[in-house]
């Protein structure tokens, strides 16, 4: 199964590079790929009921989700991020504390500057994570470290069911991703042009 997951990651990274829809940081291999249209996907996510009803949003630290983090702050939501590899716990940002510097605060460096570190985050209403690939059965494939699944399991263990979304380029949607017991399905797959919903 791990061999097939590696094959899918390589396929998606190559597909995105061949289509010239990747943006820095480059190369995209080994990363959650930053893609052309990430801002449009973030805007489409912001039109969903899950987003509109959320006061606290957890967003992964990867580059293609930076527009989601910025929108969360602009919409007046409390933003929770995991520190890279969860080494320093979680970062909590409140719009009132960033002084209008929403774009700067939505970066990793800015989050550390404007946010506060906590061991346990506040109750989260929506999780948004990056993906290398997803399928139409809502299986998700990250870059291989297991952090997205770990964060989702941790937050759901603390607070019960929380909708789990990902923003991706359409080329990141594949036919099938093999699933293992520790894998967490996403509930929303959002591209620049559509929202796929499991819930």
TORLOMI-882445 format. One record per residue (C-alpha): x, y, z; residue number from 1. Coordinates in Angstrom, 1 decimal, always signed. Layout:
BEGIN
X/Y/Z/NUM
...
This chain:
BEGIN
+0.0/+0.0/+0.0/1
+2.8/+2.4/+0.8/2
+4.3/+1.7/-2.6/3
+1.0/+2.7/-4.3/4
+0.8/+5.8/-2.2/5
+4.3/+6.8/-3.3/6
+3.3/+6.2/-6.9/7
+0.3/+8.4/-6.6/8
+2.3/+11.2/-5.0/9
+4.9/+11.1/-7.9/10
+2.1/+11.0/-10.4/11
+0.4/+14.1/-9.0/12
+3.7/+16.1/-8.6/13
+4.7/+15.3/-12.2/14
+1.2/+16.1/-13.5/15
+1.2/+19.5/-11.8/16
+4.7/+20.3/-13.0/17
+4.0/+19.3/-16.6/18
+0.9/+21.5/-16.6/19
+2.8/+24.5/-15.2/20
+0.3/+25.0/-12.4/21
+2.8/+24.9/-9.5/22
+4.1/+27.9/-7.6/23
+6.9/+28.4/-5.2/24
+8.2/+26.8/-3.1/25
+9.8/+24.6/-5.8/26
+10.3/+21.9/-6.5/27
+6.8/+20.7/-5.4/28
+8.0/+17.1/-4.9/29
+8.1/+16.2/-1.3/30
+5.7/+19.0/-0.4/31
+2.0/+19.8/-0.3/32
+2.1/+21.5/-3.7/33
+1.4/+25.2/-4.0/34
-0.9/+25.6/-7.0/35
-2.2/+28.3/-9.3/36
-5.8/+29.0/-8.2/37
-5.2/+28.6/-4.4/38
-6.8/+32.0/-3.8/39
-9.9/+31.0/-5.8/40
-10.2/+27.7/-3.9/41
-9.9/+29.6/-0.6/42
-12.6/+32.0/-1.8/43
-14.9/+29.1/-2.8/44
-14.3/+27.5/+0.6/45
-15.4/+30.8/+2.3/46
-18.8/+30.5/+0.6/47
-19.6/+27.1/+2.3/48
-21.9/+26.8/+5.3/49
-19.1/+25.1/+7.2/50
-17.0/+28.2/+6.8/51
-19.7/+30.7/+7.5/52
-20.7/+28.9/+10.7/53
-17.2/+28.6/+12.0/54
-15.8/+31.0/+14.6/55
-12.5/+29.1/+15.1/56
-10.7/+27.6/+12.0/57
-7.7/+25.3/+12.1/58
-5.7/+25.6/+8.9/59
-2.5/+23.6/+8.1/60
+0.8/+25.5/+7.7/61
+1.4/+24.6/+4.0/62
+1.8/+27.2/+1.3/63
-1.4/+26.6/-0.7/64
-3.5/+27.1/+2.4/65
-1.9/+30.5/+3.1/66
-4.9/+32.3/+1.4/67
-7.3/+30.3/+3.6/68
-5.4/+31.5/+6.7/69
-5.5/+35.1/+5.4/70
-9.3/+34.9/+4.7/71
-9.9/+33.5/+8.2/72
-8.3/+36.5/+9.8/73
-10.1/+38.9/+7.3/74
-13.4/+37.3/+8.2/75
-12.8/+37.9/+11.9/76
-12.3/+34.3/+12.7/77
-9.8/+32.9/+15.3/78
-7.1/+31.1/+13.4/79
-5.3/+28.0/+14.8/80
-2.2/+26.6/+13.1/81
+0.0/+23.7/+14.0/82
+3.6/+24.7/+14.5/83
+5.7/+22.9/+11.9/84
+5.7/+19.1/+12.8/85
+3.9/+20.1/+16.0/86
+7.2/+20.7/+17.6/87
+6.0/+23.8/+19.5/88
+2.3/+22.9/+19.8/89
-0.3/+25.2/+18.2/90
-0.3/+28.8/+17.3/91
-3.5/+30.8/+17.9/92
-4.1/+34.1/+16.1/93
-6.9/+36.5/+16.8/94
-7.8/+39.2/+14.2/95
-7.7/+42.0/+16.8/96
-4.1/+41.2/+17.6/97
-2.7/+41.3/+14.1/98
-3.3/+45.1/+13.5/99
-4.7/+44.6/+10.0/100
-1.6/+42.7/+8.9/101
-3.7/+39.8/+7.7/102
-1.4/+38.7/+4.9/103
+1.8/+38.8/+7.0/104
+0.1/+37.0/+9.9/105
-1.0/+34.3/+7.6/106
+2.6/+33.2/+6.9/107
+4.6/+30.8/+9.1/108
+6.9/+33.6/+10.2/109
+4.0/+36.0/+10.7/110
+2.0/+33.5/+12.7/111
+4.9/+33.2/+15.2/112
+5.2/+36.9/+15.4/113
+1.5/+37.8/+15.8/114
+0.1/+34.6/+17.4/115
+0.6/+32.9/+20.7/116
+1.8/+29.3/+21.3/117
-0.5/+26.9/+23.2/118
-0.3/+23.2/+24.0/119
-4.0/+22.7/+23.5/120
-6.0/+24.7/+20.9/121
-9.4/+26.2/+21.6/122
-12.4/+24.4/+20.3/123
-12.2/+24.3/+16.5/124
-15.3/+24.5/+14.2/125
-13.6/+23.7/+10.9/126
-10.3/+22.0/+9.9/127
-8.6/+22.9/+6.6/128
-5.5/+20.9/+5.5/129
-3.4/+20.6/+2.5/130
-3.2/+17.5/+0.3/131
-1.0/+16.0/-2.4/132
-3.9/+14.1/-3.7/133
-7.6/+13.3/-3.0/134
-10.1/+11.0/-4.6/135
-13.9/+11.2/-5.0/136
-14.4/+8.8/-2.1/137
-12.8/+11.6/+0.0/138
-9.6/+9.7/+0.8/139
-6.7/+12.1/+1.2/140
-3.0/+11.7/+0.7/141
-0.5/+14.0/+2.3/142
+3.2/+14.2/+1.7/143
+3.9/+11.2/+3.8/144
+4.6/+12.5/+7.3/145
+1.2/+11.7/+8.8/146
+0.8/+15.1/+10.4/147
-2.6/+16.0/+8.8/148
-4.2/+12.8/+10.0/149
-2.6/+13.2/+13.4/150
-3.9/+16.7/+13.8/151
-7.4/+15.7/+12.7/152
-7.5/+12.7/+15.1/153
-6.2/+14.9/+17.9/154
-8.8/+17.7/+17.4/155
-11.6/+15.2/+17.0/156
-10.5/+13.4/+20.2/157
-10.7/+16.7/+22.0/158
-13.8/+18.1/+20.6/159
-15.8/+15.5/+18.7/160
-16.7/+15.6/+15.1/161
-15.3/+18.6/+13.2/162
-15.7/+19.0/+9.4/163
-12.4/+18.4/+7.6/164
-11.7/+20.2/+4.3/165
-8.9/+20.4/+1.8/166
-8.2/+22.9/-0.9/167
-6.6/+21.5/-4.1/168
-6.1/+22.0/-7.8/169
-8.4/+19.8/-10.0/170
-5.3/+17.9/-11.2/171
-4.8/+16.6/-7.6/172
-8.0/+14.6/-7.8/173
-7.2/+11.0/-8.7/174
-9.2/+7.9/-9.4/175
-8.4/+6.0/-6.2/176
-6.2/+6.3/-3.1/177
-5.8/+3.2/-1.0/178
-7.0/+3.7/+2.6/179
-5.5/+2.4/+5.8/180
-7.2/+2.4/+9.3/181
-5.2/+5.4/+10.5/182
-6.2/+7.5/+7.5/183
-8.8/+10.2/+8.0/184
-11.2/+11.0/+5.2/185
-11.9/+14.6/+4.3/186
-15.5/+15.9/+4.3/187
-15.0/+18.7/+1.7/188
-12.8/+18.9/-1.3/189
-12.6/+22.4/-2.6/190
-11.0/+23.4/-6.0/191
-11.1/+26.8/-7.6/192
-14.3/+25.7/-9.5/193
-16.2/+23.3/-7.3/194
-17.0/+21.9/-3.9/195
-17.2/+18.1/-3.4/196
-19.1/+17.3/-0.2/197
-19.2/+14.0/+1.8/198
-21.4/+15.4/+4.6/199
